[in-house]
Amino acid sequence: MLTTKSGPIYPEKVERIRCLIADDHELVRYGVRRLLEDADDFVVIAEAPDAALALKLALEYHPDLVLLDIGMPGMSSFEAGKLIEEHCPNSRIVYLTMHEGAEYVQEALRSGASGYLLKDTPAPLLLRALREVRRGERSLSPQILAQLKQDAARRVMQVPLRRNLLTAREREVMRLLAEGRTVREAASKLGLSVKTVEAHKFNLMRKLDIHNKAQLVTAAIQQKILPLPTLM
């Protein structure tokens, strides 16, 4: 603490990142809590051994970050993540898990996750990733990001590009939808009617043989309309 003639100067108060930890292993929760609270800018406000209680606590406390394990007993962590994302818009979801399978990663991202981090992530990188998520960025463990890039590259090799089949307007619509905009939001952004955007969406999905949101995002990456996620 510094002092001057007018008295002591106290350091500015650090606004700490309020965290909820959900994991069915008490030892894991203890370790993560100790790691976070050893840093000056984190505080753990609640813990849960399952997704149902995590959802209840998130709705009650509205934490900045919700760290969810995958595969806890009872309610699906992905379902809890979707509901937290819907009802707590300022809470960011991070899955902290040992599962590296592509199906888990895709489901996590579809549920609205801002982060997918593996439990063997070194402590300094984990803290940095959580701070990035708090700032509004998306963070993935390097292994997960590499896997997504490999999957996207393999699909590019397997499926011939049909970029020239899309009109400029269809590409604009595809970009907005792949970014998560609704048809109504895309229409407002482009100055078009909802009916016109619906028609463009139908045409581009027909041309590229797309049947769901996940395929739309993948196709947008293949078409170089949407960039790949950045490294953690």
Backbone torsions as a table, in degrees:
resi	resn	phi	psi	omega
1	MET	NA	132.6	179.2
2	LEU	-90.2	155.9	175.6
3	THR	-130.7	153.4	174.9
4	THR	-132.1	-179.8	178.2
5	LYS	-61.6	-28.4	-179.3
6	SER	-86.7	-3.6	177.7
7	GLY	128.6	-176.0	-177.3
8	PRO	-70.1	150.6	174.6
9	ILE	-111.5	118.1	-178.7
10	TYR	-93.0	143.2	178.3
11	PRO	-65.0	152.2	179.1
12	GLU	-62.6	142.4	179.4
13	LYS	-69.7	129.5	179.8
14	VAL	-83.9	127.4	176.0
15	GLU	-78.4	112.3	-173.0
16	ARG	-86.0	149.8	-179.7
17	ILE	-83.7	116.7	-174.8
18	ARG	-83.6	122.7	-171.8
19	CYS	-120.8	145.2	170.1
20	LEU	-115.9	128.2	-179.7
21	ILE	-110.2	126.7	177.5
22	ALA	-124.5	114.2	178.5
23	ASP	-156.8	140.2	-177.0
24	ASP	-81.6	-1.1	176.0
25	HIS	-105.8	116.6	-176.9
26	GLU	-60.4	-37.9	-178.6
27	LEU	-64.3	-37.0	178.1
28	VAL	-66.3	-44.9	178.9
29	ARG	-59.3	-42.2	-180.0
30	TYR	-62.2	-44.7	-178.9
31	GLY	-64.7	-43.2	179.9
32	VAL	-67.2	-40.8	178.7
33	ARG	-61.6	-43.9	179.1
34	ARG	-63.0	-41.2	179.5
35	LEU	-61.3	-46.2	-177.5
36	LEU	-67.9	-44.9	-173.4
37	GLU	-79.1	-11.7	171.3
38	ASP	-74.3	-17.5	174.9
39	ALA	-90.4	145.4	-174.8
40	ASP	-70.8	-21.2	-170.9
41	ASP	-105.8	14.4	177.0
42	PHE	-124.8	149.7	170.9
43	VAL	-145.3	135.2	177.4
44	VAL	-92.6	117.5	-176.2
45	ILE	-98.5	-15.7	-179.7
46	ALA	-164.7	156.7	176.2
47	GLU	-134.2	153.9	179.1
48	ALA	-146.4	142.4	178.0
49	PRO	-90.7	-1.1	179.6
50	ASP	-154.2	168.1	-174.4
51	ALA	-71.3	-33.1	-179.0
52	ALA	-63.1	-46.0	178.8
53	LEU	-69.1	-35.2	176.9
54	ALA	-59.7	-42.2	178.0
55	LEU	-62.3	-46.4	-179.7
56	LYS	-59.8	-45.7	-179.2
57	LEU	-68.0	-36.8	178.3
58	ALA	-63.7	-41.5	179.2
59	LEU	-66.6	-28.7	-179.2
60	GLU	-82.2	-43.2	-171.6
61	TYR	-104.9	-16.3	-178.9
62	HIS	47.9	62.4	-179.2
63	PRO	-67.7	162.8	176.1
64	ASP	-71.6	-41.8	-179.5
65	LEU	-127.9	138.1	173.0
66	VAL	-117.5	114.5	179.7
67	LEU	-97.0	112.5	-174.7
68	LEU	-113.1	131.0	169.0
69	ASP	-79.9	163.8	176.0
70	ILE	-111.7	138.3	177.0
71	GLY	92.3	17.3	175.2
72	MET	-71.2	154.2	-179.4
73	PRO	-66.2	150.2	177.6
74	GLY	87.5	-137.1	-175.5
75	MET	-55.9	141.5	177.5
76	SER	-64.3	135.7	176.4
77	SER	-63.1	-33.1	179.6
78	PHE	-68.2	-40.2	177.8
79	GLU	-65.4	-42.6	177.6
80	ALA	-61.8	-41.3	179.2
81	GLY	-60.8	-41.9	178.3
82	LYS	-61.6	-43.5	-177.9
83	LEU	-69.9	-37.9	176.5
84	ILE	-64.5	-44.2	179.3
85	GLU	-61.2	-35.7	-178.7
86	GLU	-74.0	-43.1	-172.4
87	HIS	-99.1	-13.3	178.5
88	CYS	-127.3	73.4	-171.9
89	PRO	-61.7	-20.1	179.6
90	ASN	-93.1	-3.3	176.6
91	SER	-92.9	131.7	-179.4
92	ARG	-105.5	135.6	-175.1
93	ILE	-95.1	130.7	174.2
94	VAL	-128.3	122.5	174.7
95	TYR	-87.5	122.1	179.0
96	LEU	-114.5	106.1	-164.8
97	THR	-150.2	171.3	172.0
98	MET	-100.7	-6.3	-176.6
99	HIS	-77.1	121.6	179.8
100	GLU	-107.3	-2.3	-176.4
101	GLY	-61.1	141.6	-177.6
102	ALA	-59.6	-35.2	-178.4
103	GLU	-65.3	-35.0	177.6
104	TYR	-68.4	-44.4	-178.8
105	VAL	-62.2	-46.0	-178.9
106	GLN	-63.2	-41.9	179.4
107	GLU	-65.9	-38.4	178.5
108	ALA	-62.8	-45.6	-179.8
109	LEU	-66.5	-36.7	177.1
110	ARG	-66.1	-29.1	-178.5
111	SER	-78.4	-3.1	176.4
112	GLY	100.4	16.7	-177.2
113	ALA	-66.3	143.1	173.6
114	SER	-96.4	-12.6	-179.8
115	GLY	-151.9	148.9	174.3
116	TYR	-138.6	103.3	-172.5
117	LEU	-122.5	140.7	180.0
118	LEU	-87.2	149.0	-175.4
119	LYS	-68.3	-16.5	177.7
120	ASP	-90.9	11.7	175.8
121	THR	-63.8	129.7	177.2
122	PRO	-56.1	143.6	-173.7
123	ALA	-52.5	-47.4	-179.2
124	PRO	-61.4	-37.7	179.1
125	LEU	-70.1	-36.4	177.9
126	LEU	-63.1	-46.6	179.3
127	LEU	-62.4	-42.2	178.9
128	ARG	-62.5	-42.0	-179.8
129	ALA	-63.2	-42.4	-179.8
130	LEU	-65.6	-36.7	176.4
131	ARG	-65.4	-38.4	178.3
132	GLU	-64.0	-42.6	178.7
133	VAL	-62.0	-42.2	179.5
134	ARG	-60.5	-32.5	179.4
135	ARG	-79.0	-1.3	178.0
136	GLY	101.4	6.1	178.6
137	GLU	-91.1	167.2	174.3
138	ARG	-105.2	137.4	-176.1
139	SER	-131.7	129.9	178.3
140	LEU	-126.9	143.5	174.2
141	SER	-59.5	145.6	-178.1
142	PRO	-53.2	-38.8	179.7
143	GLN	-62.9	-39.3	-179.1
144	ILE	-69.1	-44.1	179.4
145	LEU	-62.5	-42.6	178.6
146	ALA	-61.6	-39.3	178.9
147	GLN	-64.5	-42.5	179.1
148	LEU	-63.5	-40.4	179.3
149	LYS	-66.0	-39.6	178.0
150	GLN	-64.7	-42.6	179.0
151	ASP	-62.4	-42.8	-180.0
152	ALA	-65.4	-41.8	179.4
153	ALA	-64.4	-39.6	179.5
154	ARG	-64.9	-39.6	179.3
155	ARG	-66.8	-36.1	177.9
156	VAL	-62.1	-39.3	-179.6
157	MET	-71.1	-33.4	-175.6
158	GLN	-82.3	-32.3	-175.1
159	VAL	-112.6	119.0	-179.8
160	PRO	-62.8	137.8	178.2
161	LEU	-66.6	140.0	179.0
162	ARG	-125.2	39.9	-174.8
163	ARG	-56.7	-40.6	-175.0
164	ASN	-69.6	-13.1	178.8
165	LEU	-75.1	-21.3	-176.4
166	LEU	-91.8	139.5	173.2
167	THR	-78.9	166.2	179.0
168	ALA	-59.5	-39.6	-179.9
169	ARG	-67.9	-38.7	178.2
170	GLU	-64.1	-36.2	177.8
171	ARG	-67.5	-37.5	176.1
172	GLU	-63.4	-44.9	179.3
173	VAL	-63.2	-42.9	-179.3
174	MET	-61.7	-42.1	-179.7
175	ARG	-61.0	-46.6	-178.5
176	LEU	-65.3	-42.2	179.5
177	LEU	-66.7	-40.1	179.8
178	ALA	-67.1	-28.1	177.4
179	GLU	-76.5	-7.2	177.5
180	GLY	105.3	4.6	178.1
181	ARG	-72.8	147.9	173.2
182	THR	-79.1	167.5	177.5
183	VAL	-59.6	-41.5	-179.9
184	ARG	-64.6	-41.3	178.4
185	GLU	-66.0	-40.1	178.2
186	ALA	-63.9	-39.9	179.0
187	ALA	-62.1	-43.7	179.0
188	SER	-64.6	-41.3	-179.2
189	LYS	-63.9	-38.3	-176.4
190	LEU	-93.0	-5.3	-178.8
191	GLY	71.1	32.4	-179.2
192	LEU	-117.0	167.3	175.1
193	SER	-78.4	156.1	176.7
194	VAL	-59.4	-39.2	-179.1
195	LYS	-62.5	-40.0	179.7
196	THR	-66.9	-42.1	178.7
197	VAL	-65.7	-38.6	176.4
198	GLU	-59.3	-39.9	179.7
199	ALA	-66.3	-42.8	177.7
200	HIS	-63.0	-41.5	179.5
201	LYS	-61.6	-45.0	179.5
202	PHE	-61.0	-44.3	-177.1
203	ASN	-65.6	-45.1	-177.7
204	LEU	-69.0	-35.2	178.7
205	MET	-70.1	-33.6	176.8
206	ARG	-68.8	-44.6	-178.5
207	LYS	-63.0	-37.9	-175.8
208	LEU	-99.5	5.0	178.8
209	ASP	56.7	49.8	-180.0
210	ILE	-101.5	139.0	-176.5
211	HIS	-126.6	-8.5	179.0
212	ASN	-154.6	175.9	-175.7
213	LYS	-64.1	-40.5	-178.7
214	ALA	-61.6	-43.2	178.1
215	GLN	-65.7	-34.4	178.8
216	LEU	-62.9	-45.6	179.5
217	VAL	-63.8	-44.8	179.0
218	THR	-59.9	-45.2	-179.6
219	ALA	-64.6	-37.0	179.3
220	ALA	-64.5	-35.8	176.3
221	ILE	-68.6	-43.1	179.0
222	GLN	-61.4	-37.7	-178.4
223	GLN	-80.0	-1.6	-177.4
224	LYS	63.2	27.7	174.4
225	ILE	-88.2	-31.5	-179.2
226	LEU	-122.6	131.7	-179.6
227	PRO	-76.2	157.8	172.9
228	LEU	-69.0	152.9	175.2
229	PRO	-60.1	151.7	-179.3
230	THR	-86.5	162.0	-178.9
231	LEU	-68.4	148.2	-178.7
232	MET	-62.0	NA	NA
